[in-house]
Amino acid sequence: MALVRKLVPEDDSPDAKNIAISNETAAEVRKTLNLMLSRSIIDFLVKYFVTKVNWIDQFLYSPWFLGQYQRWWSLDKLSSVADIEFTILFLRVCHYASQFLPSPAYTIDSIKGVALADIRKSCEEVINGLAPICIRLDPRGSLIRVQHIAFAGLGSMCIGRMNVFWEALSYATRVAQQIGLHLDTMTWASSVDELEKEMRRRTFCNLYIWDRMNSCLSKRLERIPFLSDGLSVDVMPQMRLLPNVDIGADAPDVFTERVLRAQLARFWRSHKPAKGSEYDAIGAEERYESFCSTFLQTMPPAFALQPDKQWDDRLPTLPMQRQLLHLAIFELLCWNFTPTLLQQPEQVKNLPGYKQVLILRNKKALAVAALNLLEGVSALHTMMGGSHTRFPGIIVPTFEAAVPLLCLCADKSFPGNTVEGRSHTLKIDPLGVRISNVTRAGCMQAAWDALNRLQTLAEFSNMAEVGARTLSRLIEKVDYPPPLAQFYGYLNREADVATQLPETLNCDQMRQYAMEGWQVDPPLDNTKYTNISSEVWNEMLGGFTGSFEVEDRFL
C-alpha cells in the first residue's frame, strides 16, 4: 500500500468536493430535497444542537459547521458530492438534536407545529434518498461521511438500539480508515488545510473513545476493537480552538475533556487482565494504584476530581464536560473491581487470610465506585435541568452502577467487618476515603434512587423503561419488601410473606430477571436455593449492558 501511495499520491485521489454530479443526478437530488422540512425548523434544530447538545461529544467544531451551513443555503444548486454529503450531515444533526427535546428550555413536543416524530421521519426520508447517491459516486467516502454516520449511531443509542450504534461505529471507522484518519498527517493530501486537519484529528479521537470506552463497559469487552490500541501524538488533537477570543489564552480548552477521555480509555485498555485469567485481587489493587498515581495526578486542574472552578462561569459547558469525565472515571473503576463479584464463598474461604481481606476490600471499593458514579449522574442530571432526557450518559450509568450494588447486597453479610487491606500512600485516592463507611442500607437506598430516576425518565425514553423494568425486578429479589416503600410506586402488590424470596437467591432466577425479568415470573417453592455460580454471575454481569437493547415493539 505504501508503494501505491508513492506511485499515486494522495493529491491525485478523488475528493468529494471535486466530484461533480450529472444533470440527471442533480434532478434526482432536487426531487429528494423537495421532501425536506422548512428552513425555520432546520434552523431551530441546528441552533439547538450547537448551543445545547454539541458540548457532549464536541464532534463538530461549531464555527466551521455553522459557516458551512450558511454557505449551503446560499447555493443555487448542489453541484458536488460534498454538497450532498453536507446535506446529510446537517439533517443527521437535526435528527440527533430532536432526541433531546422536549427540554427545560423547550417544553413542547413539536417545532413550528410539526411533531418531533414527524420531523425525525422527514429527516430519515431525505437521508435515505441522498445517501445511496453519495456512495455510488464516491465509494471511498470523506470526513463528512464519517461524521454523519457517527451521528446516525448516536441517534440510535438515544433510543436504545445499541446494536445499531455498534454497526454505525463499525461503518464510520471503516470509512475513517479508508480516508486515512488513522495515519500520520504526512500522508494526507496537501490540499487539506490546518483547520480540516484538526477536525480530522478530533473526529478520530471521538471514534477512539467510543470504540475503547464502550468495549470496556459493555458485554463486548472481549471483542476485537475496530481501532488499534496505538494512539500516536500526530493523530491526536493539537489546536486550541477557544469559543471566545476574549476569554484569555490561559483558559482551558473545552476539547481537553475528549482528549482526556481518549487517554483514559487507552490506560484501562492497556491495563486490562489477560483474557481467561483468574481473578487477581492484588492485580486489581495494583491497577487502581497505578491509575491514581499516574493518570489522576496528571489531570489538568480544571478537570481534576477536586477541580479548579475559576473558569466555570465563563465556560458554561465546562462543569458538565468535567462531570462527564468524572463519570467515565468511576465507570472504569467499577469495571476494574466488578470481577470480585464472581468469587464463590467456598473459594474465598480456602484463600490465605490476606487475600480474603483484599477481596472484601475490592468489594467495598466497587461499592464506593458505584456510589460515586450514581452521585455523579445525579449531579450531571441536575446541571442539565433535571428533566426528562433520552441522553444515554444519564441512563446507562444509572443502571450499570445500580446492578453491582444489588449484586453486593444479595450477600446478606455484606459489607462485613471493617478491614484495611493494602496500605495506600496515594496523594489522590478517590475510593479509599469512603471504603470504611460503606453500608448495605446505603447501597440499597442508592439502588432505589437509581430506579426512581429510571422510572422518571421512562416517560420519554424506551431505554430507561427497559432499564427500570429490569432493575425493579432485581431490587424486588434482593430487597423485598423495599425500604421506604410508601414513597415509591414500583410494586403492584402488597408484601406477602408467602411470596418473599429466601435469603440466598437462585442463580437461574437472578440471571433471568437481570436479562429479561419483566417477561416471566419464576415459580417459587420452599426448596433450598443454591449459591450463585461464577458462570452465571459472569453471564449476568458481562451482559447487563445488553439489557438496554430495545425491542422493535418499543419503537
C-alpha positions as CSV (number, residue, x, y, z in Angstrom):
1,M,0.0,0.0,0.0
2,A,2.9,2.3,0.7
3,L,4.2,1.7,-2.8
4,V,0.8,2.5,-4.2
5,R,0.7,5.8,-2.3
6,K,4.2,6.6,-3.6
7,L,3.1,6.0,-7.2
8,V,-0.3,7.5,-6.8
9,P,0.0,10.4,-4.4
10,E,-3.0,11.3,-2.1
11,D,-3.4,14.5,-4.0
12,D,-4.4,12.5,-7.1
13,S,-7.2,10.7,-5.3
14,P,-10.7,12.0,-5.9
15,D,-12.1,14.3,-3.3
16,A,-15.8,14.7,-2.6
17,K,-15.5,18.4,-3.2
18,N,-14.2,17.8,-6.7
19,I,-16.7,15.1,-7.7
20,A,-19.3,16.8,-9.8
21,I,-22.8,15.4,-10.3
22,S,-24.6,15.0,-13.6
23,N,-27.7,16.8,-14.6
24,E,-29.7,13.5,-14.1
25,T,-28.3,13.1,-10.6
26,A,-29.0,16.8,-9.9
27,A,-32.6,16.3,-10.8
28,E,-32.8,13.2,-8.5
29,V,-31.3,15.3,-5.7
30,R,-33.7,18.2,-6.2
31,K,-36.7,15.8,-6.1
32,T,-35.4,14.4,-2.8
33,L,-34.8,17.8,-1.3
34,N,-38.4,18.8,-2.0
35,L,-39.3,16.4,0.9
36,M,-37.1,18.4,3.3
37,L,-38.6,20.3,6.2
38,S,-38.9,24.1,6.1
39,R,-35.8,26.1,6.8
40,S,-37.2,27.6,10.0
41,I,-37.5,24.1,11.6
42,I,-34.0,23.1,10.4
43,D,-32.5,26.4,11.7
44,F,-34.1,25.8,15.1
45,L,-32.6,22.3,15.4
46,V,-29.2,23.4,14.2
47,K,-29.1,26.2,16.7
48,Y,-30.4,23.9,19.5
49,F,-27.7,21.4,18.6
50,V,-24.9,24.0,18.7
51,T,-26.0,25.6,21.9
52,K,-27.4,22.7,23.9
53,V,-26.1,19.4,22.5
54,N,-22.7,19.7,20.8
55,W,-20.9,20.1,24.1
56,I,-21.4,16.4,24.9
57,D,-19.1,14.9,22.3
58,Q,-17.9,18.0,20.5
59,F,-17.9,16.1,17.3
60,L,-18.3,19.2,15.2
61,Y,-16.4,22.5,15.5
62,S,-19.3,24.8,15.7
63,P,-17.9,27.9,13.8
64,W,-16.9,25.7,10.9
65,F,-20.2,23.8,10.9
66,L,-22.3,27.0,11.0
67,G,-20.2,28.6,8.3
68,Q,-20.7,25.6,6.0
69,Y,-24.4,25.5,6.9
70,Q,-24.9,29.2,5.9
71,R,-22.9,28.6,2.7
72,W,-25.2,25.6,1.9
73,W,-28.3,27.8,1.9
74,S,-26.7,30.3,-0.3
75,L,-26.0,27.8,-3.1
76,D,-28.2,28.0,-6.2
77,K,-27.8,24.2,-6.6
78,L,-25.9,21.3,-5.2
79,S,-23.1,20.7,-7.7
80,S,-20.8,18.1,-5.9
81,V,-20.9,15.0,-3.8
82,A,-19.6,17.1,-0.9
83,D,-22.6,19.4,-1.1
84,I,-24.9,16.3,-0.9
85,E,-22.9,14.8,2.0
86,F,-23.2,18.0,4.0
87,T,-27.0,17.9,3.5
88,I,-27.0,14.5,5.1
89,L,-24.8,15.8,7.9
90,F,-27.0,18.7,9.0
91,L,-30.1,16.5,8.7
92,R,-28.4,13.9,10.9
93,V,-27.6,16.7,13.3
94,C,-31.2,17.8,13.3
95,H,-32.4,14.2,13.9
96,Y,-30.0,13.8,16.8
97,A,-30.8,17.1,18.4
98,S,-34.5,16.3,18.3
99,Q,-33.8,13.4,20.7
100,F,-33.0,15.9,23.4
101,L,-36.4,17.6,23.1
102,P,-38.6,18.4,24.9
103,S,-36.2,20.0,27.4
104,P,-36.3,22.5,30.3
105,A,-35.7,25.3,27.7
106,Y,-38.3,24.0,25.2
107,T,-41.1,22.1,26.8
108,I,-43.4,21.1,23.8
109,D,-43.0,18.1,21.5
110,S,-43.3,20.0,18.2
111,I,-41.5,22.7,16.3
112,K,-43.4,25.2,14.2
113,G,-46.4,23.0,14.5
114,V,-44.7,19.8,13.3
115,A,-44.4,16.9,15.8
116,L,-40.9,15.8,16.7
117,A,-41.7,12.3,15.5
118,D,-42.7,13.6,12.1
119,I,-39.5,15.8,12.0
120,R,-37.4,12.7,12.5
121,K,-39.3,10.8,9.9
122,S,-38.8,13.5,7.4
123,C,-35.1,13.7,8.0
124,E,-34.8,10.0,7.6
125,E,-36.7,10.1,4.3
126,V,-34.4,12.7,2.8
127,I,-31.2,11.0,4.1
128,N,-32.3,7.6,2.7
129,G,-32.8,9.3,-0.7
130,L,-29.4,11.0,-0.7
131,A,-27.1,8.6,0.9
132,P,-27.1,6.0,-1.9
133,I,-26.2,8.7,-4.4
134,C,-23.1,9.7,-2.4
135,I,-22.0,6.1,-2.1
136,R,-22.5,5.4,-5.8
137,L,-20.5,8.5,-6.8
138,D,-17.8,8.3,-4.1
139,P,-17.4,4.8,-2.7
140,R,-14.3,5.9,-0.7
141,G,-16.0,8.4,1.5
142,S,-15.0,11.6,3.2
143,L,-14.6,13.2,6.6
144,I,-18.2,14.5,6.4
145,R,-19.4,11.0,5.7
146,V,-17.6,9.7,8.8
147,Q,-19.3,12.4,10.8
148,H,-22.9,11.9,9.6
149,I,-22.6,8.1,10.0
150,A,-21.4,8.7,13.6
151,F,-24.4,10.9,14.3
152,A,-26.7,8.2,13.0
153,G,-25.1,5.9,15.6
154,L,-25.5,8.4,18.4
155,G,-29.2,8.8,17.5
156,S,-29.7,5.1,17.6
157,M,-28.1,4.9,21.0
158,C,-30.6,7.5,22.3
159,I,-33.5,5.2,21.6
160,G,-31.7,2.1,23.0
161,R,-30.7,0.4,19.7
162,M,-27.2,-0.4,20.9
163,N,-26.6,-3.0,18.1
164,V,-27.3,-0.3,15.5
165,F,-24.9,2.0,17.3
166,W,-22.2,-0.6,17.1
167,E,-22.9,-1.1,13.4
168,A,-22.7,2.6,12.7
169,L,-19.4,2.9,14.7
170,S,-18.0,0.0,12.7
171,Y,-19.0,1.7,9.4
172,A,-17.8,5.1,10.4
173,T,-14.4,3.5,11.5
174,R,-14.1,1.7,8.2
175,V,-14.7,4.9,6.2
176,A,-12.3,6.8,8.5
177,Q,-9.6,4.2,7.7
178,Q,-10.4,4.4,4.0
179,I,-9.6,8.1,4.0
180,G,-6.6,7.7,6.3
181,L,-7.7,9.4,9.5
182,H,-5.7,6.9,11.5
183,L,-2.5,7.6,9.5
184,D,0.2,10.3,10.2
185,T,-0.8,13.7,8.8
186,M,2.2,13.5,6.3
187,T,0.1,11.0,4.3
188,W,-2.8,13.4,4.0
189,A,-3.4,15.5,0.8
190,S,-1.5,18.8,0.7
191,S,-4.9,20.5,0.0
192,V,-6.1,19.7,3.5
193,D,-5.8,23.0,5.5
194,E,-4.8,23.1,9.2
195,L,-8.4,23.5,10.4
196,E,-9.6,20.5,8.5
197,K,-6.6,18.5,9.8
198,E,-7.7,19.4,13.3
199,M,-11.3,18.3,12.6
200,R,-10.0,15.0,11.3
201,R,-7.9,14.5,14.5
202,R,-10.9,15.4,16.6
203,T,-13.2,13.0,14.7
204,F,-10.7,10.2,15.1
205,C,-10.3,11.0,18.8
206,N,-14.1,10.5,19.3
207,L,-14.1,7.3,17.3
208,Y,-11.3,6.0,19.5
209,I,-13.2,7.0,22.7
210,W,-16.4,5.2,21.6
211,D,-14.5,2.2,20.5
212,R,-12.4,1.8,23.6
213,M,-14.9,3.0,26.3
214,N,-17.8,1.0,25.0
215,S,-15.8,-2.1,24.5
216,C,-14.6,-1.9,28.2
217,L,-18.0,-1.1,29.6
218,S,-20.3,-3.4,27.7
219,K,-20.7,-7.2,27.3
220,R,-18.5,-6.9,24.2
221,L,-15.4,-6.4,26.4
222,E,-13.6,-9.3,24.8
223,R,-14.4,-8.4,21.2
224,I,-11.6,-7.2,18.9
225,P,-11.7,-3.4,18.8
226,F,-12.3,-1.6,15.5
227,L,-9.2,0.5,16.0
228,S,-5.7,-0.5,17.2
229,D,-4.6,0.3,20.8
230,G,-2.0,2.7,19.4
231,L,-2.7,6.5,19.6
232,S,0.1,8.5,18.2
233,V,0.6,12.1,19.0
234,D,0.3,13.1,15.4
235,V,-3.3,11.9,15.1
236,M,-4.4,13.4,18.4
237,P,-6.0,17.0,18.5
238,Q,-3.3,19.7,18.6
239,M,-5.0,23.1,18.1
240,R,-6.6,25.2,20.8
241,L,-9.9,26.4,19.4
242,L,-11.4,28.6,22.1
243,P,-15.1,29.6,21.9
244,N,-14.3,33.2,22.5
245,V,-11.2,35.1,21.6
246,D,-11.7,37.5,24.6
247,I,-11.7,34.7,27.2
248,G,-8.0,34.6,27.5
249,A,-5.1,32.4,26.3
250,D,-4.8,30.6,29.6
251,A,-8.4,29.4,29.6
252,P,-8.8,25.6,29.4
253,D,-9.6,24.2,26.0
254,V,-13.0,22.5,26.3
255,F,-11.9,19.8,23.9
256,T,-9.4,18.7,26.6
257,E,-12.2,16.6,28.1
258,R,-12.3,14.5,24.9
259,V,-8.5,14.1,24.8
260,L,-8.6,13.0,28.5
261,R,-11.3,10.5,27.7
262,A,-9.2,9.0,25.0
263,Q,-6.2,8.8,27.3
264,L,-8.4,7.3,30.0
265,A,-9.7,4.6,27.6
266,R,-6.2,3.8,26.4
267,F,-4.9,3.4,30.0
268,W,-7.6,0.9,31.0
269,R,-7.4,-1.0,27.7
270,S,-3.6,-1.4,28.2
271,H,-4.1,-2.5,31.8
272,K,-6.9,-5.0,31.4
273,P,-6.2,-8.5,32.7
274,A,-5.2,-11.2,30.3
275,K,-8.1,-13.0,28.7
276,G,-9.2,-16.1,30.6
277,S,-7.1,-15.3,33.6
278,E,-8.3,-15.9,37.1
279,Y,-9.4,-13.0,39.3
280,D,-6.4,-11.4,40.9
281,A,-7.3,-9.2,43.9
282,I,-3.8,-7.9,44.2
283,G,-3.7,-7.1,40.5
284,A,-7.0,-5.1,40.8
285,E,-5.4,-3.1,43.6
286,E,-2.2,-2.5,41.7
287,R,-4.2,-1.3,38.6
288,Y,-6.0,1.1,40.9
289,E,-2.8,2.4,42.5
290,S,-1.2,2.9,39.1
291,F,-4.2,4.8,37.8
292,C,-4.2,7.1,40.9
293,S,-0.5,7.8,40.8
294,T,-0.3,8.4,37.0
295,F,-3.5,9.4,35.3
296,L,-5.3,11.2,38.1
297,Q,-2.2,13.1,39.2
298,T,-1.6,14.5,35.7
299,M,-5.1,15.7,35.0
300,P,-5.4,19.5,34.3
301,P,-6.7,21.4,37.3
302,A,-10.0,22.4,35.6
303,F,-10.8,18.7,35.1
304,A,-9.4,17.2,38.2
305,L,-11.6,15.3,40.7
306,Q,-11.0,18.2,43.1
307,P,-11.2,20.9,40.3
308,D,-10.2,24.5,39.9
309,K,-13.5,26.1,39.1
310,Q,-12.3,29.6,38.2
311,W,-13.4,29.2,34.6
312,D,-16.8,27.7,35.2
313,D,-18.8,31.0,34.8
314,R,-17.0,32.0,31.6
315,L,-17.2,28.5,30.0
316,P,-20.8,27.4,30.8
317,T,-20.4,23.8,29.5
318,L,-17.1,23.2,31.3
319,P,-18.8,21.9,34.6
320,M,-20.9,19.4,32.6
321,Q,-17.9,18.2,30.5
322,R,-15.9,17.8,33.7
323,Q,-18.7,15.8,35.2
324,L,-18.9,13.5,32.1
325,L,-15.2,12.8,32.5
326,H,-15.6,12.0,36.2
327,L,-18.4,9.6,35.3
328,A,-16.2,7.8,32.9
329,I,-13.5,7.5,35.6
330,F,-15.8,5.9,38.1
331,E,-17.4,3.7,35.4
332,L,-14.0,2.2,34.7
333,L,-13.2,1.9,38.4
334,C,-16.3,-0.2,38.6
335,W,-15.1,-2.3,35.7
336,N,-11.8,-2.8,37.5
337,F,-13.4,-4.2,40.6
338,T,-16.5,-5.9,39.2
339,P,-14.8,-9.4,38.8
340,T,-14.7,-9.7,42.6
341,L,-18.4,-10.5,42.5
342,L,-17.6,-13.7,40.6
343,Q,-15.7,-15.2,43.6
344,Q,-17.5,-18.1,45.3
345,P,-17.7,-18.2,49.1
346,E,-16.1,-21.7,49.2
347,Q,-13.2,-20.4,47.0
348,V,-12.7,-17.4,49.2
349,K,-12.6,-19.4,52.4
350,N,-9.8,-21.5,51.1
351,L,-7.6,-18.5,50.3
352,P,-4.9,-17.1,52.6
353,G,-6.2,-14.6,55.1
354,Y,-4.6,-11.6,53.4
355,K,-6.3,-12.4,50.1
356,Q,-9.7,-12.7,51.8
357,V,-9.1,-9.3,53.3
358,L,-8.2,-8.0,49.8
359,I,-11.3,-9.4,48.2
360,L,-13.5,-7.8,50.8
361,R,-11.7,-4.5,50.3
362,N,-12.2,-4.9,46.5
363,K,-15.9,-5.4,47.0
364,K,-16.1,-2.2,49.1
365,A,-14.1,-0.4,46.5
366,L,-16.6,-1.5,43.9
367,A,-19.4,-0.2,46.1
368,V,-17.7,3.2,46.6
369,A,-17.1,3.5,42.8
370,A,-20.7,2.7,42.1
371,L,-22.0,5.1,44.7
372,N,-19.7,7.9,43.4
373,L,-21.0,7.1,39.9
374,L,-24.6,7.4,40.9
375,E,-23.9,10.6,42.8
376,G,-22.1,12.0,39.7
377,V,-25.0,11.0,37.4
378,S,-27.4,12.8,39.8
379,A,-25.2,15.9,39.7
380,L,-25.0,15.9,35.9
381,H,-28.7,15.4,35.5
382,T,-29.3,18.4,37.7
383,M,-26.8,20.5,35.7
384,M,-28.8,19.5,32.5
385,G,-32.0,20.8,34.1
386,G,-33.1,17.7,35.9
387,S,-36.0,16.9,33.5
388,H,-36.8,14.1,31.1
389,T,-33.9,13.1,28.8
390,R,-33.0,10.4,26.4
391,F,-29.3,11.1,26.9
392,P,-27.6,7.7,27.4
393,G,-24.9,9.4,29.5
394,I,-27.6,9.7,32.2
395,I,-29.5,6.4,31.7
396,V,-26.8,3.8,31.1
397,P,-24.5,4.7,34.1
398,T,-27.6,4.8,36.4
399,F,-28.4,1.2,35.5
400,E,-24.8,0.0,35.3
401,A,-23.9,1.4,38.8
402,A,-27.1,0.0,40.4
403,V,-26.6,-3.6,39.3
404,P,-23.3,-4.2,41.0
405,L,-24.7,-2.6,44.2
406,L,-27.5,-5.1,44.1
407,C,-25.1,-7.9,43.5
408,L,-23.2,-6.9,46.6
409,C,-26.4,-6.6,48.6
410,A,-27.5,-10.0,47.5
411,D,-24.9,-11.2,50.0
412,K,-26.6,-10.6,53.4
413,S,-23.2,-10.5,55.1
414,F,-22.0,-7.5,53.0
415,P,-20.2,-5.3,53.8
416,G,-18.7,-7.5,56.6
417,N,-16.1,-6.3,59.1
418,T,-14.1,-3.2,58.7
419,V,-10.8,-4.0,57.1
420,E,-7.8,-2.0,55.9
421,G,-6.3,-4.3,53.2
422,R,-3.3,-2.9,51.4
423,S,-1.9,0.3,52.9
424,H,-2.0,3.1,50.3
425,T,0.3,6.2,50.3
426,L,-1.6,7.8,47.4
427,K,-1.9,11.5,47.0
428,I,-5.2,11.0,45.2
429,D,-7.4,8.2,46.4
430,P,-11.0,8.7,45.3
431,L,-12.2,5.4,46.7
432,G,-10.2,4.9,49.9
433,V,-11.7,7.8,51.9
434,R,-15.2,6.1,51.8
435,I,-14.4,2.4,52.0
436,S,-14.7,2.2,55.8
437,N,-18.1,3.9,55.6
438,V,-19.9,1.5,53.2
439,T,-23.2,0.1,54.5
440,R,-25.7,-2.3,53.0
441,A,-28.5,0.1,53.7
442,G,-26.7,3.0,51.9
443,C,-26.1,0.7,48.8
444,M,-29.7,-0.4,48.7
445,Q,-31.0,3.2,49.1
446,A,-28.8,4.2,46.2
447,A,-30.2,1.4,44.0
448,W,-33.7,2.6,44.9
449,D,-32.8,6.1,43.9
450,A,-31.4,4.8,40.6
451,L,-34.7,3.1,40.0
452,N,-36.6,6.2,40.8
453,R,-34.5,8.1,38.2
454,L,-35.0,5.5,35.5
455,Q,-38.8,5.3,36.1
456,T,-39.0,9.1,35.9
457,L,-37.1,9.1,32.6
458,A,-39.1,6.2,31.2
459,E,-41.9,8.5,30.2
460,F,-39.8,9.7,27.3
461,S,-37.1,7.1,27.0
462,N,-37.7,3.5,25.9
463,M,-34.1,2.7,27.1
464,A,-34.9,4.0,30.6
465,E,-38.2,2.0,30.6
466,V,-36.3,-1.3,29.8
467,G,-33.7,-0.5,32.4
468,A,-36.3,0.4,35.1
469,R,-38.2,-2.8,34.5
470,T,-35.1,-4.9,34.8
471,L,-33.8,-3.0,37.9
472,S,-37.2,-3.1,39.7
473,R,-37.2,-6.9,39.4
474,L,-33.7,-7.2,40.7
475,I,-34.4,-4.9,43.6
476,E,-37.5,-7.0,44.4
477,K,-35.4,-10.1,44.6
478,V,-32.7,-8.6,46.8
479,D,-34.7,-6.2,49.0
480,Y,-38.3,-7.2,49.2
481,P,-40.3,-5.5,50.8
482,P,-38.4,-2.3,49.9
483,P,-37.3,0.3,52.4
484,L,-39.4,3.5,52.4
485,A,-41.8,1.7,50.1
486,Q,-44.5,4.2,50.8
487,F,-42.5,6.8,48.8
488,Y,-42.3,4.6,45.7
489,G,-44.9,3.2,43.4
490,Y,-42.8,0.4,41.9
491,L,-44.5,-2.7,43.2
492,N,-48.1,-3.6,42.2
493,R,-48.9,-5.8,45.1
494,E,-48.7,-5.8,48.9
495,A,-45.9,-7.5,50.7
496,D,-46.9,-11.1,51.3
497,V,-44.8,-13.5,53.4
498,A,-45.7,-16.3,51.1
499,T,-44.2,-14.5,48.1
500,Q,-41.0,-13.3,49.7
501,L,-37.8,-14.9,48.5
502,P,-35.4,-16.8,50.7
503,E,-32.2,-15.1,51.7
504,T,-30.0,-16.8,49.1
505,L,-31.1,-16.1,45.6
506,N,-31.5,-18.8,43.0
507,C,-28.8,-18.2,40.3
508,D,-31.1,-19.0,37.3
509,Q,-33.8,-16.7,38.6
510,M,-31.3,-13.8,39.1
511,R,-29.9,-14.3,35.6
512,Q,-33.4,-14.4,34.2
513,Y,-34.5,-11.3,35.9
514,A,-31.3,-9.4,35.0
515,M,-31.7,-10.0,31.3
516,E,-35.4,-10.5,30.7
517,G,-37.0,-10.4,34.1
518,W,-40.1,-8.4,33.1
519,Q,-41.3,-11.1,30.8
520,V,-41.7,-14.2,33.0
521,D,-42.5,-14.7,36.7
522,P,-40.4,-17.6,38.0
523,P,-42.1,-20.3,40.1
524,L,-41.4,-20.2,43.8
525,D,-41.1,-23.1,46.1
526,N,-39.8,-24.0,49.5
527,T,-36.6,-25.7,48.3
528,K,-33.2,-24.6,49.4
529,Y,-31.7,-22.1,46.9
530,T,-28.2,-22.7,45.8
531,N,-25.5,-20.1,45.7
532,I,-25.0,-18.1,42.6
533,S,-22.3,-19.7,40.5
534,S,-19.4,-17.7,39.0
535,E,-20.5,-18.8,35.5
536,V,-24.0,-17.3,36.0
537,W,-22.6,-14.1,37.6
538,N,-20.2,-13.8,34.7
539,E,-23.1,-14.1,32.2
540,M,-25.2,-11.6,34.1
541,L,-22.6,-9.0,34.8
542,G,-20.9,-9.3,31.4
543,G,-24.3,-8.8,29.7
544,F,-26.2,-6.3,31.7
545,T,-25.4,-3.5,29.3
546,G,-27.1,-5.6,26.7
547,S,-30.3,-5.3,28.6
548,F,-30.8,-1.9,27.0
549,E,-31.2,-3.3,23.6
550,V,-34.8,-2.1,23.0
551,E,-37.1,-4.5,21.1
552,D,-38.8,-3.3,18.0
553,R,-42.1,-3.3,19.8
554,F,-41.0,-0.3,21.8
555,L,-40.0,1.8,18.7
